[in-house]
Amino acid sequence: MQRLWALLALLVGCSRPVAPAQPQAASVEGSAGTAVQAVLEGDRGRFEEAVAQLYARRSDPGNAATLARLLNLPLSEGDPRYASLQRSLYESLAEGPHESERDATIARGFLLASTAAEQYQQGKSLRALGTLRRLERDLEAELERTDDVNLHAMLGNYAHQAGGLVPLRRAHRFELAAEHLEQVVTRFDELSLDAQGITLGLPGVRPVFAMWRAELLRRAGDPGAAAAYTVVLDAVDTADDTPALRSLAQVARQHASAAFVTGEPLWPHGFTACVSCHAHDGSLALGRESER
């Protein structure tokens, strides 16, 4: 039995526990909003400051929600150090109140995704795998009932971010992500105004969703990848003209004619995804980053 568990741990990619990170002490004079906006406009150096400022003000549900989502940045880059904090934030947020059953379902989904990341961070990869499968089942069951494109977005987003941490069944989750992002790209106008980025005036939501789908198809060797990158370029053309989206279009053109390299992360992810979605004036340095 011990040999069986050892084999399972090897297959899952059981990691050594990673020490959880603690936010820095926040400056009394600092502004959470200013620091967050600086990060989203391309100043990666202010990420820890933004986390500290939001953490100091986390008693406000809006700040707690912003912090929880900001912590997706390191998580989607494979860094789970803030997973415990993120899980605790989503645990409180999942209690509600929620305006709709869809919002409650999405909140539970975020909680399960962050719980899986925390379990992986603690070296409990088998438990993380079980939590991820529970998340998939819950969202798929709700989609059977409603076919809500916002839930497709949640499932597609989760599957290649938090779901990408655990090696076992990672390829399955990437296939799952491509399937659900197909729904998001083709039915984008059915998304809520928040999910489309209209509420906050975000310029790059549609191009980023399209780019994720194209990257997943390219990773799978799908012959439809080339056409998917054309969709990306069309989405960029119809979006506001920003330096970050010009960079995204440049990467899309490069990747449309380049084979996927094993181990290559999807682009954009983490910081580059945040800036591509949010930035109006901020730019992205490419080079190596465009190959990650």
HELIX and SHEET records of a PDB file:
HELIX    1   1 GLN A    2  VAL A   12  1                                  11    
HELIX    2   2 ALA A   32  LEU A   40  1                                   9    
HELIX    3   3 ARG A   44  ARG A   46  5                                   3    
HELIX    4   4 PHE A   47  ALA A   56  1                                  10    
HELIX    5   5 PRO A   61  LEU A   70  1                                  10    
HELIX    6   6 ASN A   72  SER A   76  1                                   5    
HELIX    7   7 ALA A   83  ALA A   94  1                                  12    
HELIX    8   8 GLU A  101  GLN A  121  1                                  21    
HELIX    9   9 SER A  125  THR A  146  1                                  22    
HELIX   10  10 VAL A  149  HIS A  160  1                                  12    
HELIX   11  11 ALA A  162  GLY A  164  5                                   3    
HELIX   12  12 ARG A  170  THR A  186  1                                  17    
HELIX   13  13 PHE A  188  GLU A  190  5                                   3    
HELIX   14  14 LEU A  193  GLN A  196  1                                   4    
HELIX   15  15 VAL A  205  ARG A  219  1                                  15    
HELIX   16  16 ALA A  225  THR A  238  1                                  14    
HELIX   17  17 PRO A  243  ALA A  256  1                                  14    
HELIX   18  18 PHE A  271  HIS A  278  1                                   8    
HELIX   19  19 GLY A  287  GLU A  291  5                                   5    
END                                                                             
